[in-house]
Amino acid sequence: MAIALTLEGVKPKRPLTHDLLKSILDAFQAKVSKIGIVDLKEETYYAKIFVEVDSKVYAIDARPSDSIALALRTKSSIWVNDEIINHNGIVLQGDKTIDELKRRLRTTKPESFGEIDFNK
């Protein structure tokens, strides 16, 4: 929900947890330099939030969904480990603009993506 709200530009009446975290980072003049989807073990993705404070970068373990929600709020880049992409990535073809991709994703049923083998 936190990701969808941000993508749709919807502002909740009260701040969500990710909004609170962004406010805390801003208050301490910390910057999310990027987030990374860093591993996949037993069908579970793992992520890290890379936070820069006083020229030092700290890698903080986090759930991918929380990391992505924070990245959207801070306009930070989202990186995915090459091995994860090579073994589990799905290439979407034919979309020329972000609006076309969004429209297609909204109308595509999950089963259209096919079976994903996490044990490749």
CORKA-V660267 format. One record per backbone hydrogen bond with DSSP energy under -1.0 kcal/mol. CO is the residue of the C=O (numbers start at 1). NH is the residue of the N-H. E is the energy in kcal/mol with one decimal. If there is no record, write none. Layout:
((CO | NH | E) (CO | NH | E))
This chain:
((1 | 5 | -2.8) (2 | 6 | -1.4) (3 | 7 | -2.5) (4 | 8 | -2.2) (5 | 10 | -2.5) (16 | 20 | -2.2) (17 | 21 | -2.5) (18 | 22 | -2.0) (19 | 23 | -2.3) (20 | 24 | -2.4) (21 | 25 | -2.6) (22 | 26 | -2.7) (23 | 27 | -2.4) (24 | 28 | -1.6) (25 | 30 | -3.1) (26 | 29 | -1.5) (31 | 52 | -3.7) (34 | 50 | -2.7) (35 | 79 | -2.9) (36 | 48 | -2.3) (37 | 81 | -2.7) (39 | 46 | -2.6) (41 | 44 | -1.7) (44 | 41 | -2.6) (46 | 38 | -1.7) (46 | 39 | -1.4) (47 | 62 | -2.1) (48 | 36 | -2.8) (49 | 60 | -2.6) (50 | 33 | -2.4) (50 | 34 | -1.1) (51 | 58 | -3.1) (52 | 31 | -2.4) (53 | 56 | -2.1) (56 | 53 | -2.9) (58 | 51 | -2.8) (60 | 49 | -2.8) (62 | 47 | -1.4) (63 | 67 | -2.5) (64 | 68 | -2.9) (65 | 69 | -2.2) (66 | 70 | -2.2) (67 | 71 | -2.6) (68 | 72 | -2.4) (69 | 73 | -1.4) (70 | 74 | -2.1) (71 | 76 | -2.2) (77 | 35 | -2.2) (79 | 37 | -3.1) (81 | 85 | -2.0) (82 | 86 | -3.1) (83 | 87 | -1.8) (84 | 88 | -2.5) (85 | 89 | -2.3) (97 | 101 | -2.0) (98 | 102 | -2.9) (99 | 103 | -2.4) (100 | 104 | -2.4) (101 | 105 | -2.7) (102 | 106 | -2.3) (103 | 107 | -1.3) (109 | 112 | -2.1) (110 | 113 | -1.8) (111 | 114 | -1.2))
